Amino acid sequence: MKKKLRDDLTLFKTSNFPKKFKSQSNKKYQVTIGIGGNIGDTKKIFDKLILSLKGDSRFDLLITSPLLLNPPFGYLEQNEFLNGIIILKTNLSPNEFLKNMHRLEKRFGRKRSFQDAPRTLDIDIIFFDNKKINTKKLIIPHKDWANRESVLIPLKHL
């Protein structure tokens, strides 16, 4: 299913986006992550990410948003991005969770060449429970999330 929101914004539904997984979890922290990508078969990469998260006992998937096809920002000479939101629960600390997300990005071919560069998979921690963190490595809530359509529109559709 495809729904055009504007000339440059299209909402997509796939088998995993949007989807409700679990309604309950005994894990301690609820985490909202934003996912994005614009290199390769992004929908397939997102589906493989869902499989990886589902298969890892450290995470309980709760819900996913529909996917949003939207223009890049920052560096504009690149393909459009597909973005979505995943809400899950974990017992990992914020820094351990970040390390795990970086490992997943790398596993799916992420190369960090320059800021806002094209990528196979980008995972941003939007919220980590109600925590506020501001260190060199980690800022939660994610910096500037409230001004990004790539976050706001999928969040609104949860």
N, C-alpha and C positions, 0 to 999 in steps of 0.2 A: 504494500500500500504506500502511496506517495501523496503528499499534500503540500502544494505550493503555498508558502506563507507570504512571500514577496518575490520579486524577480530574482533576487539573489539568495533566497532562503527556502529550502525544501525539507519537509519532515518525512522520514522514512520509517516504516515498520517492517521488522524481519522476525524470524522465529525467536530470537533472543532479546529483541528490543522493540517495544517494551515487554517486560515479563516480570511476573511475581514469582519468586522462588520460595523463600521461607517467610512465614509471618512471625515466627518466634526464634530466638537464639539465646543461649545462655552466655554468650561471649560478652565481654565487658564494654567494649567501645563500638559505637556506631560511626562508620566512616563513609563520607561521600567523596567519590573520586570522579573526576572528569577524564574522559578518554578522547583522544583525537588522533587523526592520521590522514595523510594524503599521498602516500607512496604505496604502490602495490594494490592488492585486493583488500582494501580496508575492512569491508564487511566480514570477509573470511578471517582476517587477523583478529577482529573483535570477537568473533565466534570462538576462535581458538583461545583467546584470553578468558572468555567465560568458562570454557572447559578447564583451563588451568586453575582458575580460582575455585570452581566447583570441586575439583579433584584434590584440593589442598585443605586439609583439616584445620588449618589455622584461620580459615575464612568461612563465613556463612553468608552466602549471597541472599539478599533480601529482595531487591527490585532493580529493574533497569528502566531507563527512559527510552522513548523513541530516539532515532538518530537524526541529526540535523546536518544537512549539506549546506555549507556556508563559505563565504570568501575568506581568504587568509587576511591576517592583519600583521602589522610590523613589516616584515619582508613580503612584498606583494607579488613578486615575480615567481609564483608557484601555483600549483593546482589548488582547487577548492579543498576544504577540509570536511571530513565527516566527524561529528562529535556526538558524544552521549554521556550519560551519567549512570554510575553504578553505586548503589548503596549496599554496604555489607557490614558485617560485624567481625571483630577480631579481638584477641587478647594481647596482641603485639603492642609494644610501646610505639609512639609516633615515629621515632628514629628507626626502629626495627622495621616498621611498616614501610617507611620510605625506602630503605635498603631493598626490601622485597619487591617493591614496585619498580625500582631501577633495574633489578635483575630481570624482571619480566620484560621491560622495555628492550633491554639488550637481547634477550632470547628471541624477541620478535623483530630484530634487525635494526633497532634504533641506533643511529650514529649522531653524536652531538658535535656538529661542525660549527654552527654559529647560532646566535639567538634568533628564534622564530624561523629556523630553517625547515625545509620539508622533512617529513619523518614518517616512518612506518607506524609507530605507536608512541603516543605521548600519554603519560598518566600523571594527572595532577591531583594532589590531595586538596579538595575544596574545603571540607570540614572534617575534623577529627573530634567526634563527640562535641563537647562544648569548650574544648581547649583553645587557648590563644597562645601561639608560639611565635617568637620572632628571633630566629638565630640566623647565622650565615648560611646554613644548609637548608633550613626549613622555616617557612612562614605559613601559619595557619590562623585564621582562614586564608585561603589562597589569595595572594596579592591581586587586587583588581577584579576579582570574580564578579562583583556586582555590576561591572560595566561591560561584561562580555556576553553577547547574545549566544555564543557557543556554549555557555553555562546556563544562562537564565532561561532560555527557551526550553531545553530539555528538562531542566529542574521544574519548570512550570507544568510540564506534562506528566509528572510523576503522580 
